Amino acid sequence: MSDNPYRKYSLLPYTRDKAIAMLRRCWQVGDTLAVAEWLGVEYIPPTPPEGMDLSDEWRYMVEDARKWLDDIYHRLYEPVHA
């Protein structure tokens, strides 16, 4: 079997564990591209507030990306209580 985590003709990884592992890896580095491509959605980063230096802007952007990834995880893998 190859290292490709995707099923043929499907956007979803083979298993729930592989999908969660991908989300976790993306969260660690604040990368939204793989998840956006996987789900066919677009992440639109916010504009950082004025007056931030470059490192603060970077921190702000990574924090927002992680928040977006957390929301994706909760929508996909946490049960909805009626």
N, C-alpha and C positions, 0 to 999 in steps of 0.2 A: 504494500500500500504506500502511496506517496505521502509527502508531507503536506499536501494540499488539504486544508481543513474543511473545504467546502464540498458538498454533494454536487454531482453533475446535475445541471439544470436547476440549481437552487441557490439562493443567496445565503441560506443559513448554514452555519458550520455543522459538522456531523452530529455533534452531541451538545447538550446543554452545557456540559463542563467545558468543552472547547470554546463555546461562545462566551461563557463567563470569564475564561482565561484570557480571551482576546480583549474583552472589556477591561479587565484588570490591568493588562499590559498597557493599553491605551491610556487608562486613568493615571498610571504611574508617571507617564511622561507628558500628560496633558495633550495627547494627540487625538483629534476627532476625525481625521480623514478616513481611516480604515472603517470606523463604525458608520460614518456617513455614507461611504460607498456600499458597505454591506447592507444597509437598510434602505438605501435610496433616498436619504434625507439630506438636507443641507444645514450645516452649522454656520450661523452668521455671528461672528464675534462682535461683542459690543465695543464701542469706542471708550478707551480709558478716560477717566476724568482728567481735566487739565491740571498741570502742575506736578505731574508724576515724573520722576526720572526714569531712565530706561529700565533699570532693574525692577522698579515698582510696577511699571507697565507690564513687564514680562510676568511678574508674579500675579498681577490682576488677570491677565489673559489665561494663564494656566489654571487659576482658581475657577474662572468662568467655564473653561472647557471641562474641568473635572465635575462641576455642578451639572453641566449638560449631560455628561456621561452617567452620572449618578441617576439622573432623571430617566435616561434611556433604560438603565438596568432595572429600576423600580417598575417601569411600565411593562417591561418584558417578563420579569422573573419573580415579582412579588404578587401574591394572590390578592384579588380584589374582594373585599368583604362587602356583602350586600346589606 
